[in-house]
Amino acid sequence: MIHAALDTSLGSALVVADGDRVLFNDHLAGTGRESDRELAPWLKATLDGLSLRLNDVCRWTVGTGPGSFAGLRYGIALVKGFCAISGATMRGVPSCLALAHAALADAQDARRIGVLHDARCGQIILVRFARGTDATLQLSGEAVVLTPEELLVEQHRCDHYVSAQTAALPALPEAVAARLLSCAGIDARALLNAPAGLWPWPQNPQELMASCEPLYVRPPVFVNPQPVKIPQI
């Protein structure tokens, strides 16, 4: 069975597998505005290179962020279109799960892992994962937007942290920075292999809509609001 995972939260990452055998795992070069336009041709060229057709992919997993609003929406909508044509099934899995797995591999004794994303305006998006007894990772609460200092509050504190946007993050408290792993990007294999017990395959349109809803969408205001200037009369 051919299955694939696509993540467009931070650039575009794709993995294609035939059962347990990975056929392709790479990123689309470039992360600018052109990447959305180039995504569909890149996917087609990749499948052509594997001697596969779109209809050969039976299951799609899509990353649901956090990340770029335009990137997430375009990637999710594109795969929905593929599935509508081919009859394949699809589900959504948080993109940050892949980063959390990288952090777990870096610090295998960590019980609480925090994935950090740039929220602009000097803030950070924190997504927390808890390690289960079987080494699986489960979401621990919802994505929250914090100031760097709030990462030290007990309810947000983690044993290890990871980010694929280290250069864009505001200055972090020393206790957080010392335990931060920097990743180059998303490895979509972690999304492809996400256990169905935690990230189930939707059985109806309502479940599909809920499964593919972005985990967090950054507000479109990227600068701090300025005081209203009252004209002198």
URQUI-V830591 format. One record per residue. N is the residue number from 0. RES is the residue in three letters. PHI is phi in degrees with one decimal (* if undefined). OMEGA is omega in whole degrees, 0 to 359 (NA if undefined). Layout:
n->{N | N}
res->{RES | RES}
phi->{PHI | PHI}
omega->{OMEGA | OMEGA}
//
This chain:
n->{0 | 1 | 2 | 3 | 4 | 5 | 6 | 7 | 8 | 9 | 10 | 11 | 12 | 13 | 14 | 15 | 16 | 17 | 18 | 19 | 20 | 21 | 22 | 23 | 24 | 25 | 26 | 27 | 28 | 29 | 30 | 31 | 32 | 33 | 34 | 35 | 36 | 37 | 38 | 39 | 40 | 41 | 42 | 43 | 44 | 45 | 46 | 47 | 48 | 49 | 50 | 51 | 52 | 53 | 54 | 55 | 56 | 57 | 58 | 59 | 60 | 61 | 62 | 63 | 64 | 65 | 66 | 67 | 68 | 69 | 70 | 71 | 72 | 73 | 74 | 75 | 76 | 77 | 78 | 79 | 80 | 81 | 82 | 83 | 84 | 85 | 86 | 87 | 88 | 89 | 90 | 91 | 92 | 93 | 94 | 95 | 96 | 97 | 98 | 99 | 100 | 101 | 102 | 103 | 104 | 105 | 106 | 107 | 108 | 109 | 110 | 111 | 112 | 113 | 114 | 115 | 116 | 117 | 118 | 119 | 120 | 121 | 122 | 123 | 124 | 125 | 126 | 127 | 128 | 129 | 130 | 131 | 132 | 133 | 134 | 135 | 136 | 137 | 138 | 139 | 140 | 141 | 142 | 143 | 144 | 145 | 146 | 147 | 148 | 149 | 150 | 151 | 152 | 153 | 154 | 155 | 156 | 157 | 158 | 159 | 160 | 161 | 162 | 163 | 164 | 165 | 166 | 167 | 168 | 169 | 170 | 171 | 172 | 173 | 174 | 175 | 176 | 177 | 178 | 179 | 180 | 181 | 182 | 183 | 184 | 185 | 186 | 187 | 188 | 189 | 190 | 191 | 192 | 193 | 194 | 195 | 196 | 197 | 198 | 199 | 200 | 201 | 202 | 203 | 204 | 205 | 206 | 207 | 208 | 209 | 210 | 211 | 212 | 213 | 214 | 215 | 216 | 217 | 218 | 219 | 220 | 221 | 222 | 223 | 224 | 225 | 226 | 227 | 228 | 229 | 230 | 231 | 232}
res->{MET | ILE | HIS | ALA | ALA | LEU | ASP | THR | SER | LEU | GLY | SER | ALA | LEU | VAL | VAL | ALA | ASP | GLY | ASP | ARG | VAL | LEU | PHE | ASN | ASP | HIS | LEU | ALA | GLY | THR | GLY | ARG | GLU | SER | ASP | ARG | GLU | LEU | ALA | PRO | TRP | LEU | LYS | ALA | THR | LEU | ASP | GLY | LEU | SER | LEU | ARG | LEU | ASN | ASP | VAL | CYS | ARG | TRP | THR | VAL | GLY | THR | GLY | PRO | GLY | SER | PHE | ALA | GLY | LEU | ARG | TYR | GLY | ILE | ALA | LEU | VAL | LYS | GLY | PHE | CYS | ALA | ILE | SER | GLY | ALA | THR | MET | ARG | GLY | VAL | PRO | SER | CYS | LEU | ALA | LEU | ALA | HIS | ALA | ALA | LEU | ALA | ASP | ALA | GLN | ASP | ALA | ARG | ARG | ILE | GLY | VAL | LEU | HIS | ASP | ALA | ARG | CYS | GLY | GLN | ILE | ILE | LEU | VAL | ARG | PHE | ALA | ARG | GLY | THR | ASP | ALA | THR | LEU | GLN | LEU | SER | GLY | GLU | ALA | VAL | VAL | LEU | THR | PRO | GLU | GLU | LEU | LEU | VAL | GLU | GLN | HIS | ARG | CYS | ASP | HIS | TYR | VAL | SER | ALA | GLN | THR | ALA | ALA | LEU | PRO | ALA | LEU | PRO | GLU | ALA | VAL | ALA | ALA | ARG | LEU | LEU | SER | CYS | ALA | GLY | ILE | ASP | ALA | ARG | ALA | LEU | LEU | ASN | ALA | PRO | ALA | GLY | LEU | TRP | PRO | TRP | PRO | GLN | ASN | PRO | GLN | GLU | LEU | MET | ALA | SER | CYS | GLU | PRO | LEU | TYR | VAL | ARG | PRO | PRO | VAL | PHE | VAL | ASN | PRO | GLN | PRO | VAL | LYS | ILE | PRO | GLN | ILE}
phi->{* | -88.1 | -134.7 | -142.1 | -132.0 | -127.0 | -125.9 | -125.8 | -77.8 | -137.1 | 77.0 | -129.7 | -125.8 | -135.8 | -132.2 | -126.4 | -136.7 | -113.2 | 65.0 | -90.2 | -94.7 | -78.7 | -94.8 | -156.7 | -155.4 | -159.8 | -116.9 | -74.5 | -62.1 | 90.9 | -131.1 | -82.5 | -64.7 | -71.8 | -63.6 | -64.5 | -65.5 | -86.9 | -63.4 | -61.4 | -61.3 | -65.7 | -62.6 | -63.5 | -63.4 | -65.1 | -64.1 | -59.9 | -65.5 | -95.4 | 59.1 | -118.7 | -105.4 | -57.1 | -67.5 | -75.5 | -82.1 | -87.8 | -139.2 | -122.6 | -113.1 | -117.3 | -77.0 | -115.4 | 95.7 | -65.5 | 163.8 | -61.8 | -61.0 | -64.1 | -62.4 | -63.1 | -62.4 | -67.2 | -63.6 | -65.3 | -64.6 | -63.5 | -68.6 | -59.6 | -64.8 | -57.0 | -67.7 | -64.0 | -82.3 | -91.7 | 83.8 | -69.3 | -95.9 | -145.9 | -146.9 | -108.6 | -135.4 | -54.9 | -57.6 | -66.3 | -60.3 | -64.0 | -67.9 | -63.4 | -65.8 | -63.9 | -67.6 | -64.9 | -67.1 | -79.4 | -139.0 | -69.1 | -92.3 | -69.0 | -101.3 | -125.3 | -118.5 | -110.9 | -99.0 | -109.0 | -128.5 | -71.1 | -109.2 | 64.6 | 52.4 | 73.4 | -113.9 | -133.4 | -90.8 | -110.9 | -119.6 | -104.6 | -123.7 | -111.9 | -83.6 | -83.8 | -66.2 | -99.0 | 71.6 | -79.0 | -114.7 | -120.1 | -59.2 | -117.9 | 83.9 | -95.2 | -65.0 | -129.7 | -103.8 | -133.0 | -80.6 | -54.1 | -65.6 | -71.2 | -64.2 | -86.9 | -66.0 | -54.1 | -67.7 | -107.9 | -66.6 | -130.4 | -79.7 | -149.7 | -128.5 | -150.7 | -153.2 | -103.8 | -130.3 | -53.8 | -66.7 | -91.0 | -73.9 | -67.7 | -57.7 | -99.7 | -56.5 | -57.0 | -64.7 | -84.5 | -59.5 | -70.1 | -116.9 | -102.6 | -97.8 | -99.0 | -112.4 | -76.0 | 174.3 | -90.1 | -97.4 | -67.7 | -61.2 | -64.9 | -75.2 | -58.6 | -93.3 | -58.9 | -62.8 | -64.2 | -65.8 | -99.1 | -126.7 | -70.0 | -82.7 | -59.8 | -108.8 | -155.6 | -58.5 | -66.1 | -65.8 | -63.9 | -61.7 | -67.7 | -64.7 | -96.9 | -70.4 | -54.5 | -64.1 | -155.9 | -112.9 | -65.9 | -57.1 | -76.5 | -90.6 | -103.6 | -127.5 | -66.9 | -63.4 | -99.4 | -60.2 | -69.6 | -91.0 | -92.1 | -65.6 | -80.6 | -106.7}
omega->{178 | 174 | 186 | 175 | 179 | 176 | 180 | 181 | 180 | 191 | 183 | 179 | 182 | 171 | 178 | 182 | 172 | 188 | 179 | 183 | 180 | 180 | 183 | 176 | 185 | 180 | 171 | 181 | 179 | 180 | 183 | 183 | 181 | 186 | 179 | 180 | 184 | 187 | 183 | 176 | 179 | 178 | 180 | 180 | 179 | 179 | 177 | 180 | 178 | 183 | 178 | 172 | 178 | 182 | 180 | 181 | 184 | 182 | 176 | 169 | 180 | 176 | 184 | 172 | 3 | 178 | 183 | 179 | 182 | 181 | 181 | 182 | 182 | 181 | 180 | 180 | 180 | 180 | 175 | 177 | 176 | 184 | 178 | 181 | 188 | 184 | 178 | 175 | 180 | 176 | 174 | 177 | 180 | 179 | 184 | 175 | 180 | 178 | 179 | 177 | 177 | 178 | 179 | 177 | 181 | 180 | 189 | 179 | 181 | 177 | 180 | 182 | 179 | 176 | 185 | 176 | 177 | 177 | 183 | 179 | 178 | 181 | 185 | 170 | 178 | 171 | 184 | 175 | 175 | 180 | 178 | 181 | 179 | 177 | 173 | 180 | 179 | 176 | 179 | 183 | 182 | 174 | 181 | 177 | 187 | 164 | 180 | 182 | 182 | 176 | 181 | 177 | 188 | 184 | 179 | 186 | 179 | 179 | 182 | 182 | 179 | 177 | 172 | 181 | 187 | 183 | 182 | 182 | 172 | 180 | 183 | 173 | 184 | 182 | 178 | 182 | 182 | 182 | 183 | 175 | 178 | 179 | 180 | 182 | 182 | 171 | 188 | 178 | 180 | 178 | 179 | 185 | 180 | 185 | 181 | 178 | 179 | 182 | 189 | 175 | 182 | 182 | 180 | 183 | 180 | 178 | 178 | 180 | 180 | 182 | 186 | 178 | 180 | 184 | 177 | 176 | 182 | 178 | 184 | 180 | 186 | 179 | 178 | 180 | 180 | 178 | 177 | 179 | 180 | 182 | 176 | 180 | NA}
//
